[in-house]
Amino acid sequence: MFNGKSILVTGGTGSFGKAFIKAVLERYQPRRVIVYSRDELKQYEMAREYTSRTMRFFIGDVRDRNRLMKSFEDVDYVVHAAALKHVPIAEYNPMECIRTNVNGAENVIDAALQCGVAKVVALSTDKAANPINLYGATKLLSDKLFVAANNMVGRHATRFSVVRYGNVVGSRGSVVPLFRRLLAEGAKELPVTDSRMTRFWISLDQGVDFVLKAFERMYGGEIFVPKIPSSRIIDLAEALAPGVKKNIIGIRPGEKLHEVMCPRDDSHLTLEFKDHYVIQPTISFVSHPDYAVNALGEKGAPAPGDFEYESGSNPHFLSVADMRKFLERI
């Protein structure tokens, strides 16, 4: 579906953006692939690695609506990956997080509508479900904005959907690179917040594949959630460094013991498919599709009335040995 099309990725120099663009260039023949991000050094370094003639690099911030309008001209598909996402930093700098994650989402929506973009997929996080930290709260607001945007399209063909998933193994700022750096520096122990803490895990390649598939599956208004494994953080540390002491340091500001991707309060809206869930919008659109059969013809069924998709009770739970194999594969 991307052959001959123009694709723009906000936050395109991040871990996901680079992996997504690499996959698009390898699998399709796009007309243009546009990186929209703030950091000129990252763009310079990426341009040296991604040398396809289809590549374009725009310096800009999602807070800047006028710049977004210019960059969205003649764009067919948008992946909105730009965000401030470091939980403790967001707690300390709340207004900066709000301006990027909430105001920036509104600007992306307005630019997509005014420039006639066909489809927008916004990346979310498990922290947006039943949020207790500012980052999660801003991403919940962002999710709500993108879902509700389908009610604002009017005569426009633009459609908006959301992809929500868990921790990306190996992404910048995540725990796996932290543990590996500490071990490389000769650390004799690894910091673990709480021995009970669990998280959902997904690889960059799995995240990219899921987003690409979301463009094909979407009608607009869905929150797509992949079925992915969970593990305890302390088991992840043991998988990386068998026998190394684990130092329990306590939960950081804004952290949960377990993450949720499909809240129990949304169980009446949740559909289960073979490899993913769909949370249907709470509002009714003028044109309301049957989300139980997606645009690819895949069929889903309503989740049980008390269903909750939580990292601590996830049926796909990784042991230390499983986690080691998972890390080796990626």
C-alpha positions as CSV (number, residue, x, y, z in Angstrom):
1,M,0.0,0.0,0.0
2,F,3.0,2.3,0.3
3,N,4.2,2.0,-3.3
4,G,4.3,5.4,-5.0
5,K,3.1,7.1,-1.8
6,S,4.6,9.8,0.5
7,I,5.1,8.7,4.1
8,L,6.0,11.1,7.0
9,V,7.3,10.0,10.4
10,T,7.3,12.5,13.2
11,G,10.1,11.7,15.6
12,G,11.6,9.9,12.7
13,T,15.2,9.9,14.0
14,G,14.2,7.9,17.1
15,S,14.6,4.1,17.5
16,F,11.2,3.3,16.1
17,G,11.3,5.9,13.3
18,K,14.6,4.6,12.0
19,A,13.4,0.9,12.1
20,F,10.1,1.8,10.5
21,I,11.7,3.8,7.7
22,K,14.3,1.0,7.1
23,A,11.4,-1.5,6.7
24,V,9.4,0.8,4.3
25,L,12.5,1.3,2.1
26,E,13.2,-2.4,2.0
27,R,9.7,-3.7,1.3
28,Y,8.1,-0.9,-0.8
29,Q,8.8,1.7,-3.4
30,P,7.6,4.9,-1.8
31,R,7.7,8.2,-3.6
32,R,8.9,10.1,-0.6
33,V,9.8,9.2,3.0
34,I,9.9,12.3,5.2
35,V,11.7,12.5,8.6
36,Y,10.2,15.2,10.8
37,S,12.2,15.8,14.0
38,R,13.9,18.5,16.1
39,D,17.5,17.2,16.3
40,E,19.8,18.4,13.5
41,L,22.7,16.1,14.6
42,K,20.5,13.0,14.5
43,Q,19.1,14.0,11.1
44,Y,22.7,14.5,9.8
45,E,23.7,11.1,11.1
46,M,20.6,9.4,9.7
47,A,21.0,11.1,6.3
48,R,24.5,9.5,6.0
49,E,23.0,6.1,6.7
50,Y,19.7,6.4,4.8
51,T,20.9,7.5,1.3
52,S,17.8,6.6,-0.7
53,R,16.8,9.3,-3.2
54,T,13.3,9.2,-1.7
55,M,14.4,10.5,1.7
56,R,13.6,14.0,2.9
57,F,14.6,15.6,6.2
58,F,12.5,18.3,7.9
59,I,13.8,20.1,11.0
60,G,10.7,20.9,13.0
61,D,8.8,20.4,16.3
62,V,5.3,19.0,16.6
63,R,4.6,22.0,18.8
64,D,5.0,24.2,15.6
65,R,1.7,24.0,13.7
66,N,2.8,26.1,10.8
67,R,5.9,24.0,10.2
68,L,3.8,20.8,10.3
69,M,1.4,22.3,7.7
70,K,4.3,22.8,5.3
71,S,5.8,19.3,5.9
72,F,2.4,17.5,5.5
73,E,1.8,18.9,2.1
74,D,1.2,16.1,-0.5
75,V,1.7,13.4,2.2
76,D,-0.4,10.2,2.1
77,Y,0.4,8.5,5.4
78,V,1.7,9.7,8.7
79,V,3.2,7.8,11.7
80,H,3.1,10.0,14.8
81,A,6.0,8.8,16.9
82,A,7.3,12.1,18.4
83,A,6.9,12.3,22.1
84,L,8.5,13.2,25.4
85,K,8.4,9.8,27.1
86,H,10.9,9.5,30.0
87,V,8.7,9.0,33.0
88,P,10.7,10.7,35.8
89,I,11.7,13.6,33.5
90,A,8.0,14.2,32.6
91,E,7.1,14.3,36.3
92,Y,9.7,17.0,36.8
93,N,8.9,18.9,33.6
94,P,5.1,18.5,33.3
95,M,4.3,21.5,31.0
96,E,7.0,20.5,28.5
97,C,5.5,17.0,28.3
98,I,2.0,18.4,27.8
99,R,3.1,20.8,25.1
100,T,4.7,18.0,23.1
101,N,2.4,15.1,23.8
102,V,-1.0,16.8,23.9
103,N,-0.6,20.1,22.0
104,G,1.6,18.4,19.5
105,A,-1.0,15.7,18.9
106,E,-3.6,18.4,18.2
107,N,-1.3,20.0,15.7
108,V,-0.6,16.8,13.9
109,I,-4.4,16.2,13.6
110,D,-5.0,19.7,12.3
111,A,-2.2,19.4,9.8
112,A,-3.4,16.0,8.6
113,L,-6.9,17.3,8.0
114,Q,-6.0,20.5,6.3
115,C,-3.4,18.8,4.0
116,G,-5.6,15.8,3.1
117,V,-3.5,13.0,4.6
118,A,-5.2,9.7,4.0
119,K,-4.3,7.8,7.2
120,V,-2.5,8.6,10.4
121,V,-1.4,6.1,13.0
122,A,-0.3,7.5,16.3
123,L,2.0,5.5,18.6
124,S,0.8,5.1,22.2
125,T,2.1,3.2,25.3
126,D,0.8,0.9,27.9
127,K,1.3,3.7,30.4
128,A,-1.7,5.5,28.8
129,A,-4.1,2.8,30.2
130,N,-5.2,3.7,33.7
131,P,-2.3,6.2,33.9
132,I,-0.7,7.2,37.2
133,N,2.2,9.3,35.8
134,L,2.1,12.4,33.7
135,Y,3.6,10.8,30.6
136,G,0.8,8.2,30.6
137,A,-1.8,10.8,31.2
138,T,-0.6,12.9,28.3
139,K,-0.6,9.9,26.0
140,L,-4.1,9.0,27.1
141,L,-5.1,12.5,26.1
142,S,-3.3,12.1,22.8
143,D,-5.1,8.7,22.2
144,K,-8.5,10.4,22.9
145,L,-7.6,13.2,20.5
146,F,-6.7,10.9,17.7
147,V,-9.8,8.7,18.2
148,A,-12.1,11.7,18.4
149,A,-10.5,13.3,15.3
150,N,-12.5,10.8,13.2
151,N,-15.6,12.7,14.2
152,M,-14.1,16.0,12.8
153,V,-13.1,14.8,9.3
154,G,-16.3,16.1,7.6
155,R,-15.7,15.9,3.8
156,H,-12.1,14.9,4.3
157,A,-11.0,11.3,3.7
158,T,-8.5,11.4,6.6
159,R,-8.7,8.6,9.1
160,F,-6.9,8.3,12.5
161,S,-6.0,5.2,14.6
162,V,-3.7,4.4,17.5
163,V,-1.3,1.6,18.2
164,R,-0.6,0.9,21.8
165,Y,2.2,-1.5,23.0
166,G,4.7,-2.1,25.8
167,N,8.4,-1.6,26.4
168,V,10.5,-1.8,23.2
169,V,13.5,-4.0,23.9
170,G,16.7,-2.2,23.1
171,S,15.2,1.3,22.3
172,R,17.1,4.3,23.5
173,G,16.5,5.0,27.2
174,S,15.1,1.6,27.9
175,V,16.3,-0.8,30.7
176,V,18.1,-3.3,28.5
177,P,20.7,-0.9,27.1
178,L,21.1,0.5,30.7
179,F,21.8,-3.0,32.1
180,R,24.2,-3.8,29.2
181,R,26.1,-0.5,29.7
182,L,26.4,-1.1,33.4
183,L,27.7,-4.6,32.8
184,A,30.2,-3.4,30.2
185,E,31.5,-0.9,32.7
186,G,32.1,-3.7,35.1
187,A,29.1,-3.4,37.4
188,K,28.9,-6.0,40.2
189,E,25.2,-5.5,40.7
190,L,22.2,-4.3,38.7
191,P,19.5,-1.9,40.0
192,V,16.0,-3.3,40.0
193,T,13.1,-1.2,41.2
194,D,11.0,-4.0,42.7
195,S,11.3,-7.7,42.5
196,R,7.5,-8.0,41.7
197,M,7.5,-5.5,38.8
198,T,6.5,-6.8,35.4
199,R,6.4,-5.3,32.0
200,F,5.2,-6.1,28.4
201,W,8.0,-6.6,25.9
202,I,8.1,-6.1,22.1
203,S,11.0,-5.9,19.7
204,L,11.5,-3.0,17.3
205,D,10.8,-5.3,14.4
206,Q,7.6,-6.5,15.9
207,G,6.5,-3.0,16.6
208,V,7.2,-1.9,13.0
209,D,5.4,-4.9,11.6
210,F,2.4,-4.2,13.8
211,V,2.2,-0.5,12.8
212,L,2.5,-1.4,9.1
213,K,-0.3,-3.9,9.5
214,A,-2.4,-1.3,11.4
215,F,-2.5,0.8,8.3
216,E,-4.0,-2.1,6.4
217,R,-6.4,-3.1,9.1
218,M,-7.7,0.3,10.2
219,Y,-11.1,2.0,9.5
220,G,-10.3,4.9,11.9
221,G,-11.0,5.2,15.6
222,E,-9.4,1.9,16.7
223,I,-6.7,1.4,19.4
224,F,-4.7,-1.6,18.2
225,V,-3.0,-3.6,21.0
226,P,-0.6,-6.5,20.1
227,K,-0.5,-9.8,22.0
228,I,3.0,-9.8,23.4
229,P,4.8,-11.4,26.3
230,S,5.5,-10.2,29.8
231,S,8.3,-10.8,32.3
232,R,9.5,-9.7,35.7
233,I,12.2,-7.0,35.5
234,I,14.3,-9.0,37.9
235,D,14.1,-12.0,35.6
236,L,15.2,-9.8,32.7
237,A,18.2,-8.7,34.8
238,E,19.0,-12.4,35.5
239,A,18.6,-13.3,31.9
240,L,21.2,-10.6,31.0
241,A,23.6,-11.3,33.9
242,P,23.1,-14.7,35.5
243,G,24.2,-14.7,39.1
244,V,24.9,-11.0,39.3
245,K,23.5,-9.3,42.4
246,K,20.2,-7.4,42.0
247,N,20.0,-4.3,44.1
248,I,16.4,-3.3,44.9
249,I,16.2,0.5,44.7
250,G,12.5,1.1,45.0
251,I,9.9,2.3,42.5
252,R,10.7,5.6,40.7
253,P,8.3,8.5,40.6
254,G,5.3,7.7,38.5
255,E,6.0,4.0,38.0
256,K,3.6,1.1,38.4
257,L,4.2,-2.5,39.5
258,H,2.3,-3.8,36.5
259,E,1.3,-2.2,33.3
260,V,-2.1,-2.5,31.5
261,M,-2.9,-2.2,27.8
262,C,-6.6,-3.1,27.8
263,P,-8.2,-1.8,31.0
264,R,-11.1,-3.7,32.6
265,D,-13.3,-0.6,32.3
266,D,-12.9,-0.9,28.5
267,S,-13.7,-4.6,28.3
268,H,-17.1,-3.9,26.8
269,L,-15.3,-2.1,23.9
270,T,-12.5,-4.7,23.5
271,L,-12.4,-7.1,20.6
272,E,-10.0,-10.1,20.5
273,F,-8.4,-11.1,17.2
274,K,-5.9,-13.9,16.6
275,D,-2.7,-11.8,17.4
276,H,-4.1,-8.6,18.7
277,Y,-6.9,-6.7,20.5
278,V,-8.9,-3.7,19.3
279,I,-10.4,-1.2,21.7
280,Q,-13.3,0.4,19.9
281,P,-14.1,4.1,20.2
282,T,-16.5,5.1,23.0
283,I,-18.2,7.6,20.7
284,S,-20.2,6.9,17.6
285,F,-19.0,8.3,14.3
286,V,-21.3,9.4,11.5
287,S,-20.1,6.4,9.5
288,H,-19.6,3.7,12.1
289,P,-17.8,0.6,10.7
290,D,-18.1,-3.0,12.1
291,Y,-14.9,-3.2,13.9
292,A,-15.3,-6.9,14.5
293,V,-14.3,-7.4,10.9
294,N,-11.3,-5.3,10.0
295,A,-10.4,-3.9,6.6
296,L,-8.4,-7.0,5.9
297,G,-11.4,-9.2,6.6
298,E,-9.9,-10.6,9.8
299,K,-12.6,-11.4,12.4
300,G,-12.6,-10.6,16.1
301,A,-14.9,-11.5,19.0
302,P,-16.0,-9.5,22.1
303,A,-13.7,-9.9,25.1
304,P,-15.2,-11.3,28.3
305,G,-17.0,-8.7,30.5
306,D,-14.3,-8.5,33.1
307,F,-11.4,-8.8,30.7
308,E,-8.1,-6.9,31.4
309,Y,-4.8,-7.2,29.6
310,E,-2.2,-6.7,32.3
311,S,1.5,-7.5,32.4
312,G,1.3,-9.3,35.7
313,S,-1.5,-11.7,34.7
314,N,-0.6,-12.0,31.0
315,P,-1.0,-15.7,30.0
316,H,2.1,-15.2,27.8
317,F,4.7,-14.9,30.6
318,L,8.4,-15.4,30.1
319,S,10.7,-17.2,32.4
320,V,14.4,-16.4,32.8
321,A,15.2,-19.0,30.1
322,D,12.5,-17.7,27.9
323,M,13.7,-14.1,28.3
324,R,17.2,-15.1,27.4
325,K,16.0,-16.7,24.2
326,F,13.9,-13.7,23.4
327,L,16.9,-11.4,23.8
328,E,19.0,-13.6,21.7
329,R,16.5,-13.6,18.9
330,I,16.6,-9.8,18.7
